[in-house]
Amino acid sequence: MELNADDMIPVVHRLKRAQGQLAAVTRMLEEGKDCKDVVTQLSAVSKALDRAGFAIIASGMEQCMTSPTQELDRKELEKLFLTLA
């Protein structure tokens, strides 16, 4: 199943923001910033990545459910969800 590129625009933006946040975490570590601040930023990166993953899965599920030519493979979807857990 291919994802709709238009549906993925917000996901791409979220991932680019997460990439910037991750670069900031790296800089913070290199500069010896406070542990609490580093962990807070790292948590934000992690949440952004999780949300992007869930958005991709949700889009794929929507395509499967609305397209009669696509089969919804329950085991495959379950595996995808578990990879994000």
N, CA and C of each residue as an Amber inpcrd file, in Angstrom:
protein
   255
   0.8310000  -1.1640000   0.0000000   0.0000000   0.0000000   0.0000000
   0.8840000   1.2390000   0.0000000   0.6170000   2.1420000  -0.9070000
   1.3620000   3.3910000  -0.9650000   0.5730000   4.4790000  -0.2520000
   1.2880000   5.3280000   0.4410000   0.6500000   6.4220000   1.1680000
   0.4020000   7.6000000   0.2340000  -0.6810000   8.3030000   0.4930000
  -1.0220000   9.4870000  -0.2770000  -0.0520000  10.6130000   0.1110000
   0.6780000  11.1190000  -0.8690000   1.6980000  12.1430000  -0.6050000
   1.0940000  13.3960000   0.0200000  -0.1040000  13.7690000  -0.3930000
  -0.7490000  14.9640000   0.1660000  -1.0750000  14.7750000   1.6510000
  -1.4670000  13.5650000   2.0220000  -1.7650000  13.2790000   3.4290000
  -0.5090000  13.2890000   4.2860000   0.6200000  13.0820000   3.6610000
   1.8750000  12.9730000   4.4050000   2.5790000  14.3190000   4.6060000
   2.0750000  15.3900000   3.9920000   2.7090000  16.7060000   4.1440000
   2.8170000  17.1160000   5.6100000   1.7270000  17.0220000   6.4100000
   1.8760000  17.3780000   7.8320000   2.8410000  16.4480000   8.5790000
   2.8920000  15.2020000   8.1830000   3.8010000  14.2490000   8.8170000
   5.2470000  14.6310000   8.5060000   5.5060000  14.9950000   7.2730000
   6.8530000  15.4140000   6.8850000   7.2570000  16.6560000   7.6750000
   6.3270000  17.6050000   7.8300000   6.6260000  18.8050000   8.6170000
   6.9370000  18.4470000  10.0680000   6.1560000  17.5340000  10.6210000
   6.3970000  17.1030000  12.0040000   7.7740000  16.4530000  12.1290000
   8.1380000  15.6250000  11.1640000   9.4370000  14.9600000  11.2060000
  10.5900000  15.9560000  11.0570000  10.3940000  16.9640000  10.2460000
  11.4390000  17.9880000  10.1010000  11.6090000  18.7790000  11.3990000
  10.4960000  19.0680000  12.0840000  10.5900000  19.7310000  13.3880000
  11.3240000  18.8310000  14.3860000  10.9930000  17.5440000  14.3590000
  11.6530000  16.5940000  15.2580000  13.1430000  16.5170000  14.9530000
  13.4910000  16.5920000  13.6940000  14.9000000  16.5660000  13.3060000
  15.6230000  17.7860000  13.8970000  14.9750000  18.9390000  13.8470000
  15.5540000  20.1380000  14.4480000  15.6740000  20.0170000  15.9560000
  14.6530000  19.4280000  16.5720000  14.6980000  19.2240000  18.0270000
  15.8350000  18.2770000  18.4010000  16.0220000  17.2340000  17.6140000
  17.0870000  16.2780000  17.8960000  18.4600000  16.9420000  17.7510000
  18.6050000  17.7840000  16.7560000  19.8610000  18.5230000  16.5990000
  20.0980000  19.4120000  17.8160000  19.0220000  20.0060000  18.3410000
  19.1420000  20.8390000  19.5420000  19.5730000  20.0060000  20.7400000
  19.0540000  18.7950000  20.8570000  19.4490000  17.9010000  21.9570000
  20.9430000  17.5920000  21.8610000  21.4030000  17.3050000  20.6650000
  22.8220000  17.0190000  20.4640000  23.6770000  18.2150000  20.8780000
  23.2610000  19.4100000  20.4580000  23.9990000  20.6230000  20.8450000
  24.0000000  20.8040000  22.3570000  22.8510000  20.5600000  22.9670000
  22.7480000  20.7070000  24.4200000  23.7250000  19.7780000  25.1340000
  23.8250000  18.5490000  24.6490000  24.7560000  17.5940000  25.2480000
  26.2010000  18.0430000  25.0660000  26.5060000  18.5120000  23.8670000
  27.8630000  18.9700000  23.5820000  28.2430000  20.1880000  24.4190000
  27.2360000  21.0080000  24.7470000  27.4870000  22.2170000  25.5270000
  27.3810000  21.9820000  27.0280000  27.0580000  20.7530000  27.4150000
  26.9770000  20.4220000  28.8310000  25.7820000  21.0360000  29.5420000
  24.6680000  21.1490000  28.8480000  23.4600000  21.7350000  29.4420000
  22.8980000  20.8390000  30.5470000  21.9870000  21.3880000  31.2890000
  21.3590000  20.6930000  32.4100000  20.6310000  19.4290000  31.9470000
  20.8020000  18.3690000  32.7060000  20.2060000  17.0650000  32.3950000
  18.6910000  17.1620000  32.2140000  18.0250000  17.8810000  33.0990000
  16.5680000  18.0000000  33.0370000  16.1260000  18.6200000  31.7140000
  16.8410000  19.6470000  31.2650000  16.4990000  20.2980000  30.0000000
  16.7210000  19.3680000  28.8120000  17.8040000  18.6110000  28.8600000
  18.1070000  17.6680000  27.7800000  17.0300000  16.5930000  27.6980000
  16.6730000  16.0290000  28.8460000  15.6700000  14.9630000  28.8710000
  14.3080000  15.4980000  28.4090000  13.9740000  16.7130000  28.7840000
  12.7060000  17.3180000  28.3530000  12.6670000  17.4380000  26.8330000
  13.7520000  17.9130000  26.2450000  13.8020000  18.0450000  24.7840000
  13.7990000  16.6780000  24.1030000  14.4930000  15.7230000  24.6700000
  14.5150000  14.3750000  24.1080000  13.1260000  13.7500000  24.1480000
  12.4000000  14.0150000  25.2100000  11.0220000  13.5350000  25.3160000
  10.1470000  14.1480000  24.2220000  10.3500000  15.4180000  23.9390000
   9.5820000  16.0810000  22.8890000   9.8680000  15.4560000  21.5230000
  11.1260000  15.1160000  21.2730000  11.4960000  14.4590000  20.0180000
  10.8040000  13.1070000  19.9180000  10.8550000  12.3550000  20.9930000
  10.2500000  11.0280000  21.0130000   8.7430000  11.0940000  20.7350000
   8.0670000  12.0310000  21.3700000   6.6220000  12.1840000  21.1560000
   6.3140000  12.5870000  19.7220000   7.1270000  13.4640000  19.1500000
   6.9110000  13.8920000  17.7670000   7.0610000  12.7110000  16.8100000
   8.0550000  11.8710000  17.0590000   8.2500000  10.6920000  16.2140000
   7.0900000   9.7090000  16.3620000   6.6410000   9.5040000  17.5910000
   5.4930000   8.6140000  17.8150000   4.2610000   9.1240000  17.0850000
   3.9930000  10.4120000  17.1970000   2.8180000  10.9810000  16.5370000
   2.9100000  10.8690000  15.0230000   4.0980000  11.0500000  14.4950000
   4.2810000  10.8880000  13.0520000   3.9880000   9.4450000  12.6510000
   4.4990000   8.5050000  13.4200000   4.2490000   7.0910000  13.1290000
   2.7730000   6.7450000  13.1870000   2.0840000   7.2380000  14.2060000
   0.6530000   6.9680000  14.3170000  -0.1280000   7.6100000  13.1750000
   0.2920000   8.7930000  12.7480000  -0.3800000   9.4520000  11.6260000
  -0.2040000   8.6480000  10.3410000   0.9760000   8.0810000  10.1500000
   1.2240000   7.2600000   8.9670000   0.3570000   6.0040000   9.0070000
   0.2960000   5.3530000  10.1490000  -0.5350000   4.1440000  10.2780000
  -2.0080000   4.4820000  10.0850000  -2.4580000   5.5790000  10.6730000
  -3.8680000   5.9700000  10.5330000  -4.2180000   6.2470000   9.0750000
  -3.3250000   6.8940000   8.3700000  -3.5680000   7.1750000   6.9580000
  -3.6500000   5.8720000   6.1600000  -2.7530000   4.9610000   6.4560000
  -2.7780000   3.6670000   5.7820000  -4.0480000   2.8940000   6.0740000
  -4.4990000   2.9370000   7.3190000  -5.7440000   2.2500000   7.6790000
  -6.9240000   2.8680000   6.9460000  -6.9410000   4.1810000   6.8880000
  -8.0340000   4.8730000   6.2010000  -8.0670000   4.4720000   4.7260000
  -6.9040000   4.4000000   4.0990000  -6.8460000   3.9990000   2.6980000
  -7.3460000   2.5730000   2.5130000  -6.9580000   1.6940000   3.4230000
  -7.3900000   0.2950000   3.3240000  -8.9000000   0.1650000   3.4780000
  -9.4560000   0.9460000   4.3870000 -10.8810000   0.8220000   4.6850000
 -11.7560000   1.4900000   3.6260000 -11.2210000   2.4640000   2.9200000
 -12.0300000   3.1730000   1.9310000 -11.7970000   2.6820000   0.5160000
 -10.7910000   1.8690000   0.3100000 -10.4830000   1.3660000  -1.0160000
 -10.8650000  -0.1070000  -1.1100000 -11.8280000  -0.4230000  -1.9630000
 -12.2600000  -1.8220000  -2.0730000 -11.1770000  -2.7390000  -2.6470000
 -10.1690000  -2.1770000  -3.2910000  -9.1270000  -3.0180000  -3.8820000
  -8.0290000  -3.3590000  -2.8960000  -8.0040000  -2.6740000  -1.7500000
  -6.9820000  -2.9340000  -0.7390000  -7.5240000  -3.8910000   0.3180000
  -6.7190000  -4.8590000   0.6900000  -7.0960000  -5.7670000   1.7620000
  -6.5000000  -5.2600000   3.0690000  -7.3010000  -5.3040000   4.1060000
  -6.8450000  -4.8870000   5.4260000  -6.2480000  -6.0970000   6.1240000
  -4.9370000  -6.1340000   6.2180000  -4.2450000  -7.2400000   6.8560000
  -4.1010000  -6.9190000   8.3410000  -4.9620000  -7.5030000   9.1370000
  -5.0090000  -7.2140000  10.5730000  -3.6840000  -7.4930000  11.2710000
  -3.0500000  -8.6070000  10.9380000  -1.7730000  -8.9660000  11.5700000
  -0.6890000  -7.9260000  11.2380000  -0.6790000  -7.4870000  10.0010000
   0.3190000  -6.5040000   9.5930000   0.0910000  -5.1720000  10.3110000
  -1.1720000  -4.7470000  10.4210000  -1.4770000  -3.5000000  11.1350000
  -1.1230000  -3.6240000  12.6190000  -1.4300000  -4.7720000  13.1970000
  -1.0860000  -4.9910000  14.6000000   0.4300000  -4.9060000  14.8080000
   1.1760000  -5.4950000  13.8980000   2.6340000  -5.4550000  13.9720000
   3.1370000  -4.0120000  13.8740000   2.5360000  -3.2260000  12.9850000
   2.9320000  -1.8280000  12.8520000   2.6670000  -1.0500000  14.1430000
   1.4940000  -1.2460000  14.7260000   1.1770000  -0.5800000  15.9850000
   2.1840000  -0.9520000  17.0780000   2.5160000  -2.2260000  17.1410000
   3.4330000  -2.6950000  18.1910000   4.8410000  -2.1620000  17.9970000
   5.2250000  -1.8710000  16.7690000   6.5590000  -1.3150000  16.5660000
   6.6680000   0.0810000  17.1610000   5.5410000   0.7620000  17.3350000
   5.5450000   2.0980000  17.9260000   5.3550000   2.0770000  19.4330000
   5.0140000   0.9210000  19.9860000   4.7550000   0.8320000  21.4160000
   6.0380000   0.7920000  22.2100000
